[in-house]
């Protein structure tokens, strides 16, 4: 909250153990109380809460996977893409009657915990219908960005990662229309059918290979916000919990000697790179500071860590000695995310903020690191903060790209006049 006269912002809500973010605040008519979504990483446990600028403790209004909005004496929210209206007393902050459907087919973005609708105080309601993006396959491309083949069939995928021998790609996602459980899938670069790797009813993300290619580390919300698990690639045995910590944990790399796991830890919207000693189970931060570091990857010889950080005000790629401490050297100059090392350690490729893939020759000399000028390889979709949509083979010659399905999506805005009358007819 910030005063209308200016000043420093102060938090109105604080995260508890059951939720990983607070989203979509909506003021009620009194201008003092507001609705917001307390998001849980576990399905069925997200809640719409009633907050107050006066600092009163939050109160539960209802369970919901997406936001709720107040209009014309009702709460509007969705259940499985059906827009519902439920009588609501904003003074008491309580529902006063049963929920009834208004319209079907509302676009829901599960990753954002958001339903695409808005209602006015005059009885007008607008909503987005259709799909956020069309299902797309993972594309295998060469170093010039030319497509070689599609892998795995259309779906909703992210974070493709090549195996150490370059034959397989681990990717998180859902096949088909992209609605359903998020699992780790294995794609054969030769074009064979996709294999489902994780089978549990959990959200599994960021599959990272062990250096011998026999194990996958990944994040899973089996017990709350994603912790780190590992499982044998041959499918033998159950998944094993590797690390549980407060916040969200996503593995990003395993050292070539198999002794250290690099992972990104997000707590209270702040992200840091940490190293986990796989022998002792001890984790430690790799840098300290009031900035966000993420997506750390070790050089093949294990002496250098490439990562991106917003310490300059925007995401840039840096390199620092591992295990550290030591100074940092810039690799990007115009913004970048998601660095990847070539297998010989002489090149770093990263995604520029405008969607270009840039390759930089690097030359570590003793305790000094030298980075050359960036060379453009090809262009794709600009990178996002949360989800990597590409991977590079160990030899730097092949790229796994998740193309954007936004332009191919079928959706439209629809307007309802006097939605209350429509609700009464259903």
C-alpha positions in Angstrom: 0.0 0.0 0.0 1.2 3.5 -0.8 -0.4 6.7 0.5 -2.2 8.9 -2.0 0.3 11.7 -0.9 3.2 9.4 -1.7 5.8 7.8 0.5 7.2 4.3 1.0 5.1 1.3 0.2 4.1 -1.0 3.1 2.9 -4.6 2.8 -0.8 -5.3 3.5 -0.5 -9.1 3.5 2.1 -11.6 4.5 2.6 -15.1 3.1 2.0 -18.0 5.3 3.3 -21.6 5.0 0.3 -22.8 2.9 0.6 -20.2 0.1 3.3 -19.1 -2.3 1.9 -15.8 -3.5 -0.9 -13.3 -3.1 -2.5 -12.1 -6.3 -5.3 -10.1 -8.0 -6.4 -7.6 -5.3 -9.9 -6.1 -5.8 -11.3 -3.3 -3.7 -14.8 -3.6 -2.3 -17.2 -0.6 -2.4 -16.1 0.8 1.0 -12.6 1.4 -0.4 -11.0 -0.1 2.8 -11.5 -3.8 2.4 -10.4 -5.9 -0.6 -10.5 -9.4 -2.0 -7.3 -11.2 -3.0 -6.2 -14.7 -4.0 -3.9 -16.5 -1.7 -2.4 -19.1 -4.1 -1.3 -22.5 -3.0 1.0 -24.8 -5.0 -1.4 -27.6 -4.3 -4.7 -27.9 -6.2 -7.8 -27.2 -4.2 -6.1 -25.2 -1.5 -6.0 -21.7 -3.0 -8.3 -19.3 -1.2 -10.0 -15.9 -1.8 -9.4 -13.9 1.4 -10.8 -10.6 2.7 -8.1 -8.1 3.6 -8.2 -4.6 4.9 -6.0 -1.5 4.6 -6.5 -1.1 8.4 -4.4 -4.1 9.0 -7.1 -6.4 10.3 -6.3 -10.2 10.0 -7.4 -11.7 6.7 -10.6 -13.8 6.6 -11.5 -16.7 4.4 -14.2 -15.9 1.9 -14.1 -19.0 -0.3 -11.9 -21.7 -1.9 -11.0 -20.9 -5.5 -8.2 -21.6 -7.9 -8.5 -18.1 -9.5 -9.6 -14.6 -8.4 -13.0 -13.4 -7.4 -14.5 -10.0 -8.2 -17.5 -8.1 -6.7 -20.3 -6.7 -8.8 -24.0 -6.0 -8.4 -24.2 -7.7 -5.0 -22.4 -10.8 -6.1 -19.0 -12.5 -6.2 -18.0 -13.6 -9.7 -15.5 -16.4 -10.0 -14.9 -19.5 -12.2 -15.2 -23.2 -11.6 -13.7 -25.3 -14.4 -14.2 -22.4 -16.9 -17.8 -21.8 -15.8 -18.4 -18.2 -14.6 -20.3 -18.4 -11.3 -22.2 -15.7 -9.4 -22.8 -15.9 -5.7 -24.7 -13.4 -3.5 -22.3 -11.5 -1.3 -22.6 -9.0 1.5 -19.5 -6.7 1.2 -20.1 -5.1 4.6 -19.9 -8.5 6.4 -17.5 -10.0 3.9 -19.7 -13.1 3.6 -21.6 -15.0 0.9 -25.3 -15.0 1.5 -26.7 -17.6 -0.9 -25.8 -20.4 -3.4 -23.6 -19.9 -6.4 -25.3 -20.1 -9.9 -23.7 -20.3 -13.3 -23.7 -17.3 -15.6 -21.8 -18.4 -18.7 -19.5 -21.3 -19.9 -16.2 -21.3 -21.6 -14.3 -18.5 -19.8 -10.6 -18.5 -20.5 -8.6 -19.6 -17.5 -4.8 -19.2 -17.1 -3.8 -21.7 -14.4 -0.2 -20.6 -14.3 -1.4 -17.1 -13.4 -4.3 -18.3 -11.3 -6.4 -15.9 -13.4 -9.8 -16.1 -15.1 -10.3 -13.6 -18.0 -13.5 -11.7 -17.1 -14.5 -8.3 -15.8 -17.9 -6.9 -14.7 -19.0 -3.3 -14.3 -21.5 -1.9 -11.8 -24.0 -1.3 -14.6 -24.7 -4.9 -15.5 -22.1 -5.3 -18.3 -19.8 -8.3 -18.2 -17.0 -9.1 -20.7 -15.0 -12.3 -20.8 -12.4 -14.0 -22.9 -13.3 -17.4 -24.3 -11.2 -20.0 -26.1 -7.6 -21.0 -25.5 -4.6 -18.9 -24.4 -2.4 -20.5 -27.0 -2.5 -23.3 -29.4 -0.8 -26.6 -28.6 2.6 -26.8 -30.1 5.3 -29.5 -30.4 8.9 -29.0 -29.2 10.9 -28.1 -32.3 14.4 -29.5 -32.9 16.4 -26.8 -34.8 20.0 -26.4 -36.0 22.4 -23.7 -35.1 20.9 -21.3 -37.7 17.4 -21.8 -36.3 16.3 -23.9 -39.2 13.7 -26.6 -38.1 14.8 -30.2 -38.4 11.8 -32.0 -36.9 8.9 -31.7 -34.4 9.2 -33.8 -31.2 6.5 -35.2 -29.0 3.4 -33.9 -30.8 1.5 -30.7 -29.9 1.1 -29.8 -26.3 2.0 -27.3 -23.7 5.7 -27.7 -22.8 8.6 -25.8 -21.1 12.2 -26.1 -20.0 13.5 -28.7 -22.6 16.9 -30.0 -21.5 19.2 -32.3 -23.5 20.7 -35.5 -22.0 24.5 -35.6 -21.7 24.7 -37.7 -24.9 22.4 -35.4 -26.8 19.9 -38.2 -27.6 17.0 -37.4 -25.3 15.3 -34.2 -24.1 13.5 -33.9 -20.8 10.7 -31.4 -20.8 7.9 -30.5 -18.4 4.3 -30.1 -19.7 1.1 -31.7 -20.8 0.3 -33.2 -24.2 -2.7 -32.3 -26.3 -4.6 -29.1 -25.4 -2.3 -28.5 -22.5 -5.0 -29.1 -19.9 -4.1 -31.6 -17.2 -1.3 -32.7 -15.0 2.2 -31.2 -15.6 4.7 -34.1 -15.8 8.2 -34.6 -17.0 8.3 -36.2 -20.5 11.2 -37.7 -22.4 11.5 -36.8 -26.1 13.7 -38.8 -28.5 15.6 -36.5 -30.7 15.3 -39.1 -33.5 11.5 -38.5 -33.5 10.1 -41.5 -31.7 7.1 -41.2 -29.5 7.3 -39.2 -26.2 7.6 -41.2 -22.9 6.0 -40.0 -19.7 8.6 -40.0 -17.0 6.7 -38.9 -13.9 3.4 -40.5 -13.1 2.3 -39.0 -9.8 -0.6 -36.6 -9.5 1.8 -33.7 -8.8 3.1 -30.8 -10.8 6.6 -31.7 -11.9 9.0 -29.1 -13.5 12.5 -28.5 -14.6 14.0 -31.9 -15.4 17.8 -31.8 -15.1 20.1 -34.7 -16.0 22.8 -36.2 -13.9 26.2 -36.2 -15.7 26.0 -39.9 -16.5 22.4 -39.5 -17.9 21.0 -42.1 -15.5 19.1 -39.8 -13.2 16.8 -36.9 -13.5 16.5 -34.2 -10.8 13.3 -32.1 -10.9 11.0 -29.9 -8.9 7.7 -31.4 -7.6 5.0 -30.0 -5.4 4.3 -33.4 -3.7 4.4 -31.8 -0.3 3.7 -28.1 -1.0 5.8 -25.6 -2.9 8.2 -27.4 -5.3 11.0 -29.3 -3.6 13.7 -31.2 -5.4 13.4 -34.9 -6.2 15.4 -37.4 -8.2 14.4 -40.5 -10.0 16.2 -43.1 -12.1 15.7 -42.6 -15.9 15.1 -46.3 -16.4 12.0 -46.0 -14.2 13.2 -48.3 -11.5 12.2 -47.3 -7.9 10.3 -44.4 -6.6 11.2 -40.7 -6.7 13.5 -39.7 -3.9 13.3 -36.4 -2.0 16.7 -34.6 -2.4 16.0 -31.2 -0.8 13.1 -29.5 1.0 13.3 -25.9 2.0 10.9 -23.0 2.5 9.9 -21.4 -0.8 10.1 -22.7 -4.4 13.1 -24.8 -5.5 14.0 -25.5 -9.1 17.1 -27.5 -10.1 19.2 -25.9 -12.9 22.4 -27.9 -13.2 24.5 -30.8 -11.8 28.3 -30.5 -11.8 30.1 -32.9 -14.1 31.6 -34.8 -11.2 28.1 -35.3 -9.8 28.9 -33.8 -6.4 27.0 -30.5 -6.6 23.5 -29.6 -7.6 22.8 -26.0 -8.6 19.3 -24.8 -7.9 17.2 -21.6 -7.8 15.3 -20.9 -4.6 12.5 -18.3 -4.5 11.3 -17.0 -1.1 9.0 -14.0 -0.8 9.5 -13.1 -4.4 13.3 -13.1 -4.1 15.3 -15.6 -6.1 18.8 -16.8 -5.3 21.2 -19.4 -6.7 22.3 -22.1 -4.2 24.6 -25.1 -4.4 23.6 -28.4 -2.8 26.4 -30.8 -1.8 24.8 -34.1 -2.8 27.1 -36.0 -0.4 26.4 -34.1 2.8 23.0 -32.6 1.9 24.1 -29.1 2.8 23.0 -26.1 0.7 24.5 -22.7 0.6 23.8 -19.5 -1.3 26.3 -18.6 -4.0 26.0 -14.8 -3.7 24.5 -12.4 -1.2 22.8 -9.2 -2.1 19.5 -7.4 -2.7 19.0 -8.7 -6.2 17.6 -11.7 -8.0 20.0 -14.4 -9.3 18.7 -17.4 -11.2 19.3 -20.1 -13.8 22.9 -20.9 -12.7 24.9 -23.4 -14.7 28.4 -24.7 -14.2 31.1 -24.7 -16.8 32.2 -28.3 -17.9 35.3 -28.1 -15.7 33.3 -27.0 -12.7 35.3 -23.8 -12.1 32.8 -21.2 -13.3 29.1 -20.4 -12.8 27.1 -18.6 -15.4 23.8 -17.1 -14.3 21.5 -14.2 -14.9 20.9 -11.4 -12.4 18.9 -8.2 -12.2 21.5 -6.4 -10.1 22.0 -3.7 -12.8 18.2 -3.1 -13.0 17.5 -5.6 -15.8 18.4 -9.2 -16.4 22.0 -9.7 -17.6 24.2 -12.8 -17.9 27.3 -13.0 -15.6 30.0 -15.4 -14.8 31.7 -15.9 -11.4 34.1 -18.4 -9.9 32.7 -21.6 -8.4 32.5 -22.4 -5.6 33.4 -18.7 -4.9 33.5 -16.2 -3.6 34.9 -14.0 -6.3 34.2 -11.1 -8.7 31.6 -11.3 -11.5 32.3 -10.7 -15.2 29.5 -9.6 -17.5 28.7 -11.7 -20.5 25.7 -9.9 -21.9 25.5 -6.1 -22.3 21.9 -5.5 -23.6 20.0 -7.9 -21.4 19.9 -11.7 -21.3 18.6 -14.8 -19.5 19.2 -18.5 -19.3 22.9 -19.0 -20.2 24.1 -22.4 -21.5 27.7 -23.6 -21.8 28.9 -25.5 -24.8 30.4 -28.9 -23.9 34.0 -27.7 -24.4 33.5 -24.7 -22.1 34.6 -22.2 -24.8 31.2 -20.7 -25.6 28.1 -19.4 -23.7 24.8 -19.1 -25.5 22.0 -17.1 -23.9 18.6 -15.6 -24.8 18.6 -11.9 -25.3 15.5 -10.0 -24.1 14.4 -9.3 -27.7 14.3 -13.0 -28.6 17.7 -13.4 -30.2 20.0 -16.3 -29.3 23.5 -15.0 -28.9 26.7 -16.9 -28.7 29.8 -15.6 -26.9 33.3 -17.1 -27.1 34.8 -17.2 -23.6 38.4 -17.8 -22.4 39.0 -18.4 -18.8 42.7 -17.8 -17.9 43.7 -18.7 -14.4 41.5 -16.6 -12.1 40.5 -14.2 -14.9 37.5 -14.6 -17.3 37.4 -13.1 -20.7 34.2 -12.9 -22.9 34.2 -11.9 -26.5 31.6 -10.1 -28.6 28.2 -11.7 -29.0 27.2 -13.3 -32.3 23.6 -13.8 -33.3 22.5 -17.3 -34.1 18.8 -16.9 -34.8 15.6 -15.4 -33.3 12.7 -16.8 -31.4 10.3 -15.7 -28.7 11.6 -13.3 -26.1 12.4 -15.1 -22.8 10.2 -14.9 -19.8 11.3 -14.7 -16.2 9.8 -17.9 -15.0 9.9 -20.5 -17.7 12.7 -21.4 -20.1 11.4 -22.3 -23.5 14.6 -23.6 -25.1 17.6 -25.9 -24.5 20.9 -26.6 -26.3 22.7 -29.8 -27.0 26.1 -30.4 -25.4 28.0 -29.7 -28.6 26.0 -26.5 -29.2 24.8 -27.6 -32.7 21.1 -28.4 -31.8 18.4 -26.4 -30.1 15.1 -27.6 -28.6 12.7 -24.7 -29.0 9.1 -24.4 -27.6 7.6 -22.0 -30.1 4.8 -19.6 -29.1 1.3 -20.8 -29.7 -0.3 -17.5 -29.0 -0.8 -16.5 -32.7 -2.4 -19.8 -33.5 -4.8 -19.7 -30.6 -8.5 -19.4 -31.2 -10.1 -17.0 -28.7 -12.4 -13.9 -28.6 -13.9 -11.3 -26.3 -17.6 -11.6 -25.6 -19.9 -9.1 -24.0 -23.0 -9.8 -21.9 -25.6 -7.1 -21.2 -27.5 -7.5 -18.0 -25.7 -10.6 -16.9 -27.9 -10.9 -13.8 -30.9 -11.7 -16.0 -28.9 -14.3 -17.8 -28.0 -15.9 -14.5 -31.6 -16.0 -13.4 -32.5 -17.9 -16.5 -30.0 -20.7 -16.0 
